[in-house]
Amino acid sequence: MLSLSTAIRPKARGARSSLVVHSLWAITLAGFGLLLFAPNALAHHPLAGRLPANFFEGFMSGVAHPVIGVDHFVFVIAVGLISALMRQGVMIPIAFVIAGLAGTGMHLQRLDLPAPEFFISASVLLFGVLLALKRHPNWQIVAGLAAVAGIFHGYAYGEAIVGADMTPMVAYLSGFTVIQLGVALGARAIGRRMLKGHQMPELPLRFSGFAICGFGAAFLSALILG
């Protein structure tokens, strides 16, 4: 009985890991379908483009922006997953979120950044590549790259709040900070669990990296061909 249960457990763990990998590919295919059949999702306009008028609208607009913007959402997931591979990786999403606030502030101050959509799409591709690598840079380098990307992502977020009153503006900043940190830390937790439940611990995360590379390539192609 003992030997039978010992033999079954590795198979069960392998089945769970296989299910995770297949689920990631299913999510990837769904994402490509979203890109093909709902291109307006890339427009990132909560409240149908209308400026939020109060705290509630500002907060909900901030929460929605990183989610309905598929490129932003995929990048935040990538940040969380790659942070799972590093002991002090939690600093990576924190660096990204703080830099995002700085980028939004730059937009509100009417400072211009060159080709923000290009750099946002390129950041998705880059973090997919980093996640897919066998050997990863140390967390300080990745955190620095996440901070640079965060400035461009935050700059794009600023477009939805330019001209708003202070109360909805503060609520908006709070909303997109909370949702991004929550999604990134959630992805980190999933990544850490995947590392514990697989015979080749980093393999599922590397597959995730290849999938994210596909998203990044799709976003760049849409920009170039559009």
C-alpha positions in Angstrom: 0.0 0.0 0.0 2.8 2.4 0.9 4.8 1.7 -2.2 1.6 2.2 -4.3 0.9 5.6 -2.8 4.6 6.6 -3.3 4.3 5.6 -6.9 1.1 7.5 -7.4 2.2 10.8 -5.9 4.9 11.7 -8.5 2.3 10.9 -11.3 -0.2 13.2 -9.6 2.3 16.0 -9.3 3.2 15.5 -13.0 -0.4 15.6 -14.0 -0.9 18.8 -12.1 2.1 20.4 -13.7 1.0 19.2 -17.1 -2.4 20.8 -16.5 -0.8 24.1 -15.6 1.3 24.1 -18.8 -1.8 23.2 -20.9 -3.8 25.9 -19.1 -1.1 28.5 -19.9 -1.2 27.6 -23.6 -5.1 27.8 -23.5 -4.8 31.3 -22.0 -2.3 32.2 -24.7 -4.6 31.1 -27.5 -7.4 33.0 -25.9 -5.2 36.1 -25.8 -4.4 35.8 -29.5 -8.1 35.5 -30.2 -8.7 38.7 -28.2 -6.0 40.4 -30.3 -7.6 39.3 -33.5 -11.3 39.8 -32.8 -11.2 42.7 -30.2 -8.6 45.1 -31.4 -10.3 48.0 -29.6 -9.1 46.4 -26.3 -5.7 47.9 -27.0 -7.2 51.4 -27.0 -7.2 51.4 -23.1 -10.2 53.7 -22.6 -12.1 53.0 -19.4 -15.3 54.9 -19.0 -15.6 55.0 -22.8 -12.8 57.7 -22.9 -14.7 60.0 -20.5 -12.7 61.6 -17.7 -13.6 60.3 -14.2 -15.6 62.8 -12.3 -15.4 61.5 -8.7 -13.3 59.2 -6.5 -15.2 56.0 -7.4 -15.0 56.6 -11.1 -11.3 57.5 -10.8 -10.5 54.4 -8.8 -12.5 52.0 -11.0 -10.9 53.6 -14.1 -7.5 53.1 -12.6 -8.3 49.4 -11.8 -9.7 48.8 -15.3 -6.9 50.4 -17.3 -4.1 47.8 -16.8 -6.6 45.0 -17.3 -8.4 46.1 -20.5 -5.0 47.1 -21.9 -3.9 43.6 -22.9 -0.3 44.6 -23.4 -0.1 46.1 -19.9 -1.8 43.1 -18.4 0.5 40.5 -20.0 3.5 42.6 -18.9 2.4 42.7 -15.3 1.9 38.9 -15.3 5.4 38.5 -16.8 6.9 40.7 -14.1 5.2 38.6 -11.4 6.3 35.3 -13.0 10.0 36.3 -13.4 10.1 37.6 -9.9 9.1 34.1 -8.7 12.5 32.8 -9.9 14.5 35.1 -7.6 14.9 35.2 -3.9 14.5 39.0 -3.7 12.3 39.1 -6.7 9.4 40.8 -4.9 11.4 44.0 -5.5 10.8 43.7 -9.3 7.1 44.4 -9.2 7.6 47.1 -6.6 10.1 48.8 -8.8 7.7 48.6 -11.8 4.8 50.0 -9.9 6.8 52.9 -8.4 8.2 53.8 -11.8 4.7 53.6 -13.3 3.6 56.4 -11.0 6.6 58.4 -12.1 5.7 57.8 -15.7 2.1 59.0 -15.2 3.5 62.1 -13.4 5.6 62.8 -16.5 2.5 62.7 -18.7 0.6 64.9 -16.3 3.5 67.4 -16.5 3.2 67.4 -20.3 6.6 65.8 -20.7 6.9 63.8 -23.9 8.3 60.3 -24.1 9.3 58.9 -27.6 7.1 56.1 -29.0 5.6 54.9 -25.7 3.4 52.2 -27.4 6.5 50.7 -29.2 8.4 50.5 -25.9 5.5 49.0 -24.1 5.1 46.2 -26.7 8.9 45.7 -26.8 8.9 45.4 -23.0 6.4 42.5 -23.2 8.7 40.8 -25.7 11.8 41.4 -23.6 10.4 40.0 -20.4 9.1 37.0 -22.3 12.6 36.4 -23.5 14.0 36.9 -19.9 11.5 34.4 -18.5 12.2 31.8 -21.3 16.0 31.9 -20.7 17.7 29.0 -18.8 19.9 31.5 -16.9 18.4 34.7 -15.7 20.1 38.0 -14.8 20.2 39.0 -11.2 17.2 40.7 -9.7 18.8 44.1 -9.6 19.1 44.1 -13.4 15.6 42.8 -14.0 14.2 45.4 -11.5 16.0 48.1 -13.4 14.5 47.0 -16.7 11.1 46.7 -15.0 11.5 50.3 -13.7 12.3 51.6 -17.2 9.3 49.7 -18.6 7.2 51.1 -15.8 7.9 54.6 -16.9 6.5 54.0 -20.3 3.5 51.9 -19.1 2.7 54.7 -16.5 3.1 57.3 -19.2 0.4 55.6 -21.2 -1.9 55.4 -18.2 -1.6 59.1 -17.8 -3.5 59.7 -21.1 -6.8 58.6 -19.4 -6.5 61.2 -16.6 -5.1 64.3 -18.1 -7.4 67.2 -17.2 -9.2 65.5 -14.4 -9.7 67.0 -10.9 -7.4 66.1 -8.1 -9.8 63.7 -6.3 -10.4 61.4 -9.2 -6.8 61.7 -10.2 -5.5 60.5 -6.9 -8.1 57.7 -7.0 -7.0 56.7 -10.5 -3.4 56.5 -9.4 -4.4 54.4 -6.4 -6.5 52.1 -8.5 -3.9 51.2 -11.1 -1.2 50.9 -8.4 -3.3 48.4 -6.4 -4.4 46.3 -9.3 -0.9 46.0 -10.9 0.7 45.1 -7.6 -2.1 42.6 -6.9 -1.8 40.9 -10.3 2.0 40.8 -10.2 2.1 39.3 -6.7 -0.6 36.9 -7.6 1.4 35.8 -10.6 4.5 35.5 -8.4 2.6 33.3 -6.0 1.5 31.0 -8.8 5.0 30.9 -10.2 6.5 29.9 -6.8 3.9 27.1 -6.5 4.8 25.9 -10.0 8.4 25.8 -9.1 7.6 23.4 -6.2 5.3 21.1 -8.1 7.4 20.1 -11.1 10.2 17.6 -11.6 11.9 20.2 -13.9 11.0 23.3 -11.7 11.7 26.1 -14.2 10.2 24.4 -17.3 6.6 25.6 -16.9 7.8 29.2 -16.3 10.0 29.0 -19.4 7.0 27.8 -21.4 5.1 30.8 -20.0 8.0 33.0 -21.2 7.7 31.6 -24.8 4.0 32.4 -24.7 4.6 35.9 -23.5 7.2 36.3 -26.3 4.4 35.5 -28.7 2.2 38.2 -27.2 5.0 40.7 -27.5 5.7 39.8 -31.1 1.9 40.2 -31.8 1.8 43.6 -30.2 4.8 44.8 -32.1 3.4 43.4 -35.4 0.1 45.2 -34.8 1.9 48.5 -34.3 4.2 48.1 -37.3 1.5 46.8 -39.7 -1.2 49.1 -38.3 
